[in-house]
Amino acid sequence: MSKRFGFYYDEAMTHPIAIERNGAARVVMLPASEFERLSRLDHLALSPQELSDEAIHAIRTATPSAGSVQNDQYVD
């Protein structure tokens, strides 16, 4: 890889590049901006204990849209 680092660097700027060892992906190269975006998403999740009563009520009483009900066929 070290001889072709520039090539892989350029490729990683357009799409993630997985680096394998013993046939398994061990490291992924991606643009720093994408890493930062993904890092921010990691902090958006809350544990159930962190949810407000209002949020829990909204989840429990939510109804699926017609489109999502139609997509159930792809899950089974």
N, C-alpha and C positions, 0 to 999 in steps of 0.2 A: 504494500500500500504506500509506503513512504516514497517510492519512486513516482507514483502517480497521484500524489496528494492533491496537486492542483486540479487534476481532472475530477477527483471525488469531491473536492471543495465546491467546484462549479456545479456539479450534479446535485449536491446537497442543498444548494441554494434554490433549486427548482422542485425537488421532492426528497423525502427522507431516504437516506442510504443506510441499510443495515450492514453491519460488519459481523461476519460469522466466525466462530471458532468451533471446531469439531462439529460442523454442520448446524449449529444453533446460533441465532442472532444474539450477540452479546452487547453490542454498542450500536447506537443509531446516531448518525450525523444529520443535523437539520439546522436551518437558519436560527440564529439567536432570537430573532423576533418571534419565531414559532415556539421556541422553548419557553420564552417569557409568557406568551399567550397561554400555553398549556399549564404553566406554573400558576398563573392567576386562576385558571379554572379549578385547579385542585383546591383552592380555598373557598370555592363557592358552595361546596357541599356542607351540610350541617348534620349533626347526629340528631336523632329523634328528640333527645332531651333538650336540644338547643332551639327547637321549634316553638313558636308561641302557640297558645291555645287557639288563636284565630287561624293560624296556618294549618294546624292539625284538623280543625273543623273544615276548612276549605278543601283539604285533601280527601277527607272522609265523605264529603257531600258532592264532590266533583262528578260530573257526568261526561263520558267520552263523546267526542264529536262523531258525526256520521262517518266521516272519512276514516277515523281510527278504528271504528267498529268494522268497517269493510276490510281493513288490513289484518284483522284477526285471522283470516284465512291463511296468511303467510306464516303465522307463528306455530300453528299446530303441526 
